[in-house]
Amino acid sequence: MLPWLRPEDPFPSCEGALDDPNGLLAAGADLSSQRLLQAYKQGIFPWFNEGQPILWWSPNPRCVLIPDEAHRSRSLRKFIRKSSLSLSFNQHFQEVITHCARAEQESDGWITDDMIDAYRYLHKLGHAHSLEVRQDGELAGGLYGLAIGKVFFGESMFSLRPNTSKVAFAALSEQLMRWGFKLIDCQVENDHLMSLGARKIDRHDFLAMLTEYTEDTSSLVSWQFDEDILNVISQP
């Protein structure tokens, strides 16, 4: 039977997650900032549709990317060199998460109004971050996620123009590597993520990495891009 969590209940062990559907761990509780931060540090994330109870997941295997293993295709590098692009962090969090929600509506629409409100509050607290890609001065793509210690937990990406979510991911990977981040959590594999350098690891190994890396707060992060990032990620 799937555990039903009250707001005061702790999460069960991830080892008890279902195999089918892969990773379903529990239902209930709430989307408070404290609950969400606890979830991510334990390798758990919320994923549910409008009208469903809150569902908590910890799939096995886990899709991750090591920042220095990001893959930038030849065509993407060429696109960056030939386009008028600029990057920023945390300038338009509301716009980014809204565009991500619209993009997800084409599949399962899991970024509900309650989720948007919860992550906006995490952004206000300094835990959730957006990345914006502008092309010819206009917002063209981006992503958002959470940073805890030296782990970035990616949530969703969007593109209003071709290739811009790939640019966002490549730029994020390069900048996080420079800041000493050890891991980007991509949650569940798909062809798009795998083409960017993500890979699957066993959940046990993922949880061990979280235990080590989420507690590492050895350096402060400015959440500003280095000026040469676009130039670097456009090179072979």
Contacts in CASP RR format, 6 or more apart in sequence:
PFRMAT RR
TARGET T0000
AUTHOR 0000-0000-0000
METHOD contacts of the structure
MODEL  1
MLPWLRPEDPFPSCEGALDDPNGLLAAGADLSSQRLLQAYKQGIFPWFNE
GQPILWWSPNPRCVLIPDEAHRSRSLRKFIRKSSLSLSFNQHFQEVITHC
ARAEQESDGWITDDMIDAYRYLHKLGHAHSLEVRQDGELAGGLYGLAIGK
VFFGESMFSLRPNTSKVAFAALSEQLMRWGFKLIDCQVENDHLMSLGARK
IDRHDFLAMLTEYTEDTSSLVSWQFDEDILNVISQP
2 18 0 8 1.000
2 24 0 8 1.000
2 26 0 8 1.000
2 27 0 8 1.000
3 12 0 8 1.000
3 25 0 8 1.000
3 26 0 8 1.000
3 27 0 8 1.000
4 26 0 8 1.000
4 27 0 8 1.000
4 28 0 8 1.000
5 11 0 8 1.000
5 26 0 8 1.000
5 27 0 8 1.000
5 28 0 8 1.000
5 29 0 8 1.000
5 56 0 8 1.000
6 28 0 8 1.000
6 29 0 8 1.000
7 29 0 8 1.000
7 30 0 8 1.000
7 32 0 8 1.000
7 35 0 8 1.000
9 29 0 8 1.000
11 25 0 8 1.000
11 26 0 8 1.000
11 38 0 8 1.000
11 39 0 8 1.000
11 42 0 8 1.000
11 44 0 8 1.000
11 56 0 8 1.000
12 25 0 8 1.000
12 26 0 8 1.000
14 25 0 8 1.000
14 42 0 8 1.000
14 43 0 8 1.000
14 44 0 8 1.000
14 58 0 8 1.000
14 203 0 8 1.000
14 207 0 8 1.000
16 25 0 8 1.000
17 23 0 8 1.000
17 24 0 8 1.000
17 25 0 8 1.000
17 57 0 8 1.000
17 58 0 8 1.000
17 59 0 8 1.000
17 60 0 8 1.000
18 24 0 8 1.000
18 25 0 8 1.000
22 59 0 8 1.000
22 60 0 8 1.000
23 57 0 8 1.000
23 58 0 8 1.000
23 59 0 8 1.000
23 60 0 8 1.000
24 55 0 8 1.000
24 56 0 8 1.000
24 57 0 8 1.000
25 44 0 8 1.000
25 56 0 8 1.000
25 57 0 8 1.000
25 58 0 8 1.000
26 55 0 8 1.000
26 56 0 8 1.000
27 53 0 8 1.000
27 54 0 8 1.000
27 55 0 8 1.000
27 56 0 8 1.000
28 53 0 8 1.000
28 54 0 8 1.000
28 55 0 8 1.000
28 56 0 8 1.000
29 35 0 8 1.000
29 54 0 8 1.000
29 56 0 8 1.000
30 54 0 8 1.000
31 46 0 8 1.000
31 54 0 8 1.000
31 114 0 8 1.000
31 115 0 8 1.000
31 117 0 8 1.000
31 118 0 8 1.000
32 118 0 8 1.000
33 118 0 8 1.000
33 121 0 8 1.000
33 122 0 8 1.000
33 125 0 8 1.000
33 127 0 8 1.000
36 46 0 8 1.000
36 118 0 8 1.000
36 122 0 8 1.000
36 146 0 8 1.000
37 122 0 8 1.000
37 127 0 8 1.000
37 146 0 8 1.000
37 148 0 8 1.000
39 45 0 8 1.000
39 46 0 8 1.000
39 56 0 8 1.000
40 146 0 8 1.000
40 148 0 8 1.000
40 153 0 8 1.000
40 185 0 8 1.000
40 214 0 8 1.000
41 148 0 8 1.000
41 210 0 8 1.000
41 214 0 8 1.000
42 58 0 8 1.000
42 207 0 8 1.000
42 210 0 8 1.000
43 58 0 8 1.000
43 62 0 8 1.000
43 185 0 8 1.000
43 206 0 8 1.000
43 207 0 8 1.000
43 210 0 8 1.000
44 56 0 8 1.000
44 57 0 8 1.000
44 58 0 8 1.000
45 56 0 8 1.000
45 57 0 8 1.000
45 58 0 8 1.000
45 153 0 8 1.000
45 187 0 8 1.000
46 54 0 8 1.000
46 55 0 8 1.000
46 56 0 8 1.000
46 57 0 8 1.000
46 115 0 8 1.000
47 55 0 8 1.000
47 56 0 8 1.000
47 57 0 8 1.000
47 110 0 8 1.000
48 54 0 8 1.000
48 55 0 8 1.000
48 110 0 8 1.000
48 112 0 8 1.000
49 108 0 8 1.000
49 109 0 8 1.000
49 110 0 8 1.000
49 112 0 8 1.000
50 109 0 8 1.000
50 112 0 8 1.000
50 113 0 8 1.000
57 187 0 8 1.000
58 203 0 8 1.000
59 187 0 8 1.000
59 188 0 8 1.000
59 203 0 8 1.000
60 202 0 8 1.000
60 203 0 8 1.000
61 189 0 8 1.000
61 200 0 8 1.000
61 201 0 8 1.000
61 202 0 8 1.000
61 203 0 8 1.000
61 206 0 8 1.000
62 185 0 8 1.000
62 187 0 8 1.000
62 200 0 8 1.000
62 201 0 8 1.000
62 202 0 8 1.000
62 203 0 8 1.000
62 206 0 8 1.000
63 185 0 8 1.000
63 186 0 8 1.000
63 187 0 8 1.000
63 188 0 8 1.000
63 189 0 8 1.000
63 190 0 8 1.000
63 193 0 8 1.000
63 194 0 8 1.000
63 198 0 8 1.000
63 199 0 8 1.000
63 200 0 8 1.000
64 183 0 8 1.000
64 184 0 8 1.000
64 185 0 8 1.000
64 186 0 8 1.000
64 198 0 8 1.000
64 199 0 8 1.000
64 200 0 8 1.000
64 201 0 8 1.000
64 206 0 8 1.000
65 173 0 8 1.000
65 183 0 8 1.000
65 184 0 8 1.000
65 186 0 8 1.000
65 193 0 8 1.000
65 196 0 8 1.000
65 197 0 8 1.000
65 198 0 8 1.000
65 199 0 8 1.000
66 182 0 8 1.000
66 183 0 8 1.000
66 184 0 8 1.000
67 173 0 8 1.000
67 174 0 8 1.000
67 176 0 8 1.000
67 177 0 8 1.000
67 180 0 8 1.000
67 181 0 8 1.000
67 182 0 8 1.000
67 183 0 8 1.000
67 184 0 8 1.000
68 173 0 8 1.000
68 177 0 8 1.000
69 197 0 8 1.000
69 199 0 8 1.000
70 169 0 8 1.000
70 170 0 8 1.000
70 173 0 8 1.000
70 174 0 8 1.000
70 196 0 8 1.000
70 197 0 8 1.000
71 195 0 8 1.000
71 196 0 8 1.000
71 197 0 8 1.000
72 170 0 8 1.000
72 233 0 8 1.000
73 195 0 8 1.000
74 236 0 8 1.000
76 163 0 8 1.000
76 166 0 8 1.000
76 167 0 8 1.000
76 170 0 8 1.000
77 233 0 8 1.000
77 234 0 8 1.000
77 235 0 8 1.000
77 236 0 8 1.000
78 234 0 8 1.000
79 162 0 8 1.000
79 163 0 8 1.000
79 167 0 8 1.000
80 167 0 8 1.000
80 230 0 8 1.000
80 233 0 8 1.000
80 234 0 8 1.000
81 234 0 8 1.000
83 135 0 8 1.000
84 135 0 8 1.000
84 136 0 8 1.000
84 137 0 8 1.000
85 133 0 8 1.000
85 134 0 8 1.000
85 135 0 8 1.000
85 140 0 8 1.000
85 167 0 8 1.000
85 230 0 8 1.000
86 133 0 8 1.000
86 134 0 8 1.000
86 137 0 8 1.000
86 230 0 8 1.000
87 131 0 8 1.000
87 132 0 8 1.000
87 133 0 8 1.000
87 134 0 8 1.000
87 168 0 8 1.000
87 171 0 8 1.000
87 225 0 8 1.000
87 229 0 8 1.000
87 230 0 8 1.000
88 131 0 8 1.000
88 132 0 8 1.000
88 134 0 8 1.000
88 225 0 8 1.000
89 129 0 8 1.000
89 130 0 8 1.000
89 131 0 8 1.000
89 132 0 8 1.000
89 223 0 8 1.000
89 224 0 8 1.000
89 225 0 8 1.000
90 123 0 8 1.000
90 129 0 8 1.000
90 130 0 8 1.000
90 223 0 8 1.000
91 130 0 8 1.000
91 132 0 8 1.000
92 130 0 8 1.000
92 132 0 8 1.000
92 139 0 8 1.000
93 120 0 8 1.000
93 123 0 8 1.000
93 128 0 8 1.000
93 129 0 8 1.000
93 130 0 8 1.000
93 144 0 8 1.000
94 120 0 8 1.000
95 132 0 8 1.000
95 139 0 8 1.000
96 130 0 8 1.000
96 131 0 8 1.000
96 132 0 8 1.000
96 141 0 8 1.000
96 142 0 8 1.000
96 143 0 8 1.000
96 144 0 8 1.000
96 158 0 8 1.000
97 111 0 8 1.000
97 116 0 8 1.000
97 119 0 8 1.000
97 120 0 8 1.000
97 130 0 8 1.000
97 144 0 8 1.000
97 156 0 8 1.000
98 116 0 8 1.000
99 139 0 8 1.000
99 141 0 8 1.000
99 142 0 8 1.000
99 158 0 8 1.000
99 160 0 8 1.000
100 111 0 8 1.000
100 143 0 8 1.000
100 144 0 8 1.000
100 155 0 8 1.000
100 156 0 8 1.000
100 157 0 8 1.000
100 158 0 8 1.000
101 109 0 8 1.000
101 111 0 8 1.000
101 116 0 8 1.000
101 156 0 8 1.000
102 158 0 8 1.000
103 156 0 8 1.000
103 157 0 8 1.000
103 158 0 8 1.000
103 159 0 8 1.000
104 110 0 8 1.000
104 111 0 8 1.000
104 156 0 8 1.000
111 156 0 8 1.000
119 128 0 8 1.000
119 144 0 8 1.000
119 145 0 8 1.000
119 155 0 8 1.000
120 128 0 8 1.000
122 128 0 8 1.000
122 146 0 8 1.000
123 129 0 8 1.000
123 130 0 8 1.000
127 146 0 8 1.000
127 147 0 8 1.000
127 148 0 8 1.000
128 144 0 8 1.000
128 145 0 8 1.000
128 146 0 8 1.000
129 144 0 8 1.000
129 145 0 8 1.000
129 146 0 8 1.000
129 147 0 8 1.000
129 223 0 8 1.000
130 142 0 8 1.000
130 143 0 8 1.000
130 144 0 8 1.000
130 145 0 8 1.000
131 142 0 8 1.000
131 143 0 8 1.000
131 144 0 8 1.000
131 168 0 8 1.000
131 171 0 8 1.000
131 172 0 8 1.000
132 139 0 8 1.000
132 141 0 8 1.000
132 142 0 8 1.000
132 168 0 8 1.000
133 139 0 8 1.000
133 140 0 8 1.000
133 141 0 8 1.000
133 142 0 8 1.000
133 164 0 8 1.000
133 165 0 8 1.000
133 167 0 8 1.000
133 168 0 8 1.000
133 171 0 8 1.000
134 140 0 8 1.000
135 161 0 8 1.000
135 164 0 8 1.000
139 160 0 8 1.000
140 159 0 8 1.000
140 160 0 8 1.000
140 161 0 8 1.000
140 164 0 8 1.000
141 157 0 8 1.000
141 158 0 8 1.000
141 159 0 8 1.000
141 160 0 8 1.000
141 161 0 8 1.000
141 164 0 8 1.000
141 165 0 8 1.000
141 167 0 8 1.000
141 168 0 8 1.000
142 157 0 8 1.000
142 158 0 8 1.000
142 159 0 8 1.000
142 164 0 8 1.000
142 165 0 8 1.000
142 168 0 8 1.000
143 154 0 8 1.000
143 155 0 8 1.000
143 156 0 8 1.000
143 157 0 8 1.000
143 158 0 8 1.000
143 165 0 8 1.000
143 168 0 8 1.000
143 169 0 8 1.000
143 172 0 8 1.000
144 154 0 8 1.000
144 155 0 8 1.000
144 156 0 8 1.000
145 152 0 8 1.000
145 153 0 8 1.000
145 154 0 8 1.000
145 155 0 8 1.000
145 156 0 8 1.000
146 152 0 8 1.000
146 153 0 8 1.000
146 154 0 8 1.000
146 155 0 8 1.000
147 153 0 8 1.000
147 181 0 8 1.000
147 221 0 8 1.000
148 214 0 8 1.000
149 213 0 8 1.000
149 214 0 8 1.000
149 215 0 8 1.000
149 216 0 8 1.000
149 217 0 8 1.000
150 180 0 8 1.000
150 181 0 8 1.000
150 182 0 8 1.000
150 183 0 8 1.000
150 213 0 8 1.000
150 214 0 8 1.000
150 216 0 8 1.000
151 181 0 8 1.000
151 182 0 8 1.000
151 183 0 8 1.000
151 184 0 8 1.000
151 185 0 8 1.000
151 209 0 8 1.000
151 210 0 8 1.000
151 213 0 8 1.000
151 214 0 8 1.000
152 172 0 8 1.000
152 176 0 8 1.000
152 181 0 8 1.000
152 183 0 8 1.000
152 184 0 8 1.000
152 185 0 8 1.000
153 184 0 8 1.000
153 185 0 8 1.000
153 187 0 8 1.000
154 184 0 8 1.000
154 185 0 8 1.000
154 186 0 8 1.000
154 187 0 8 1.000
157 165 0 8 1.000
157 168 0 8 1.000
157 169 0 8 1.000
158 165 0 8 1.000
159 165 0 8 1.000
159 166 0 8 1.000
166 196 0 8 1.000
167 233 0 8 1.000
169 196 0 8 1.000
170 196 0 8 1.000
170 233 0 8 1.000
171 225 0 8 1.000
171 229 0 8 1.000
171 230 0 8 1.000
171 233 0 8 1.000
172 184 0 8 1.000
173 184 0 8 1.000
174 229 0 8 1.000
174 232 0 8 1.000
174 233 0 8 1.000
175 225 0 8 1.000
175 226 0 8 1.000
175 229 0 8 1.000
176 184 0 8 1.000
178 226 0 8 1.000
179 219 0 8 1.000
179 221 0 8 1.000
180 219 0 8 1.000
182 209 0 8 1.000
182 213 0 8 1.000
182 216 0 8 1.000
183 209 0 8 1.000
183 210 0 8 1.000
183 213 0 8 1.000
184 198 0 8 1.000
185 206 0 8 1.000
186 193 0 8 1.000
186 198 0 8 1.000
189 198 0 8 1.000
189 200 0 8 1.000
END
